[in-house]
């Protein structure tokens, strides 16, 4: 079965180390706005919620892309964005029901987690998290409604 990032919300302190590690690994700069993983701060609940691409089995972002800039790696099920092919139309950001494909205006392209595909070290966010709030786990099969499929 395919893998995806699994977040343990109660362990997340909102330190943003995962965002910095991601942007450093993928973009060569430490800038949270250029990260493929994000931390959503629920201030009223004093919670930090990390989120990134769920690597959906039925990847609506991939199907919506008019230039085939997103493809699935057959061996792993990981959905990878070919940044040189992306034209910045943002259709994939609209198609993603979870809001995990982000547009980066300075580059005119989208950013999407690919679990650090091609890097032997694995996802940089996992290694950088000081509290162990991020794990690589079997991907849940997501149904058409966006809810986990009955199993």
Legacy VTK file of the C-alpha trace (Angstrom):
# vtk DataFile Version 3.0
C-alpha trace
ASCII
DATASET POLYDATA
POINTS 151 float
0.000 0.000 0.000
1.112 3.568 -0.667
2.537 5.803 2.044
1.641 9.301 3.182
2.577 11.627 5.996
0.674 11.000 9.224
0.436 13.834 11.721
0.082 13.435 15.473
-1.533 16.779 16.215
-1.161 16.582 20.001
2.625 16.369 19.568
2.932 19.403 17.254
4.278 22.488 19.049
4.106 24.773 16.018
7.878 25.232 15.884
7.821 25.239 12.032
11.000 23.128 11.818
9.231 20.831 9.342
8.436 23.776 7.055
12.004 25.037 7.199
13.467 21.584 6.553
11.121 21.103 3.603
11.924 24.428 1.969
15.635 23.918 2.632
15.597 20.459 1.055
13.361 21.278 -1.913
14.016 24.965 -2.587
17.496 25.530 -1.168
16.237 28.305 1.140
14.752 28.309 4.610
11.406 30.013 4.013
8.116 28.677 5.377
6.144 30.122 2.454
8.139 27.862 0.105
7.411 24.704 2.065
5.288 21.830 0.836
4.143 21.111 4.380
2.251 23.757 6.330
1.249 24.382 9.929
-2.268 25.673 10.444
-2.582 27.456 13.781
-5.921 27.090 15.584
-5.371 29.899 18.054
-8.759 29.618 19.764
-8.009 25.956 20.565
-4.273 26.408 21.154
-3.552 23.710 18.568
-1.143 23.487 15.660
-2.187 21.292 12.772
0.469 20.236 10.271
-0.838 19.298 6.835
0.546 18.206 3.473
-0.531 16.257 0.423
-2.430 13.105 1.412
-1.180 11.205 -1.652
-4.794 10.356 -2.506
-5.447 7.179 -4.414
-7.846 9.124 -6.657
-5.638 12.208 -7.045
-7.982 14.916 -8.277
-5.083 17.370 -8.594
-3.358 15.011 -11.017
-6.485 14.406 -13.100
-7.273 18.135 -13.264
-3.845 19.264 -14.462
-4.182 20.317 -18.116
-0.462 19.861 -18.843
0.118 16.557 -16.996
2.548 18.164 -14.567
1.540 15.756 -11.795
2.185 12.048 -12.199
2.055 8.951 -10.025
5.164 6.879 -9.367
3.860 3.373 -10.033
6.081 1.606 -7.477
5.167 3.849 -4.529
1.899 5.596 -5.395
3.524 8.979 -4.657
2.137 11.875 -6.682
5.024 14.006 -7.975
4.846 17.483 -9.489
7.093 18.228 -12.463
7.797 21.877 -11.717
9.322 22.551 -15.130
6.064 21.427 -16.743
3.760 23.374 -14.375
2.294 26.475 -16.025
0.903 27.931 -12.798
-2.763 27.748 -13.836
-3.762 26.688 -10.280
-6.389 24.199 -11.493
-4.823 21.548 -9.219
-5.211 23.844 -6.199
-8.922 24.099 -6.943
-9.264 20.351 -7.584
-7.611 19.318 -4.308
-10.437 18.952 -1.767
-7.964 19.217 1.127
-6.150 22.436 0.179
-2.742 20.785 0.228
-1.495 21.982 -3.166
-0.235 25.533 -2.717
0.508 28.249 -5.247
3.818 30.078 -4.888
3.398 33.440 -6.671
7.096 34.367 -6.833
7.762 31.320 -9.006
4.368 31.286 -10.703
4.109 27.566 -9.888
2.454 25.278 -7.396
4.170 23.356 -4.623
3.014 19.906 -3.530
4.512 17.375 -1.144
6.035 14.346 -2.863
7.464 12.770 0.313
10.910 13.998 -0.791
10.703 11.606 -3.746
14.128 10.695 -5.032
15.942 11.515 -1.804
17.333 8.464 -0.031
17.015 10.181 3.347
13.208 10.227 3.187
10.961 13.170 4.056
12.978 16.018 5.541
10.037 17.094 7.698
10.067 13.807 9.621
13.767 14.000 10.410
13.501 17.625 11.527
10.487 17.300 13.846
11.784 17.510 17.435
8.639 15.988 18.959
7.974 13.119 16.526
4.677 14.635 15.359
5.204 13.464 11.758
5.421 9.855 10.627
5.391 8.005 7.330
2.468 5.587 7.397
0.238 3.541 5.140
-2.054 5.893 3.275
-5.717 5.708 4.194
-7.892 4.951 1.226
-9.994 8.069 0.699
-13.450 7.735 -0.826
-15.112 10.107 -3.270
-16.701 12.032 -0.397
-13.295 12.803 1.071
-14.003 10.566 4.054
-12.090 7.359 4.673
-13.678 4.607 2.629
-15.551 1.946 4.591
-13.363 -1.006 5.052
LINES 1 152
151 0 1 2 3 4 5 6 7 8 9 10 11 12 13 14 15 16 17 18 19 20 21 22 23 24 25 26 27 28 29 30 31 32 33 34 35 36 37 38 39 40 41 42 43 44 45 46 47 48 49 50 51 52 53 54 55 56 57 58 59 60 61 62 63 64 65 66 67 68 69 70 71 72 73 74 75 76 77 78 79 80 81 82 83 84 85 86 87 88 89 90 91 92 93 94 95 96 97 98 99 100 101 102 103 104 105 106 107 108 109 110 111 112 113 114 115 116 117 118 119 120 121 122 123 124 125 126 127 128 129 130 131 132 133 134 135 136 137 138 139 140 141 142 143 144 145 146 147 148 149 150
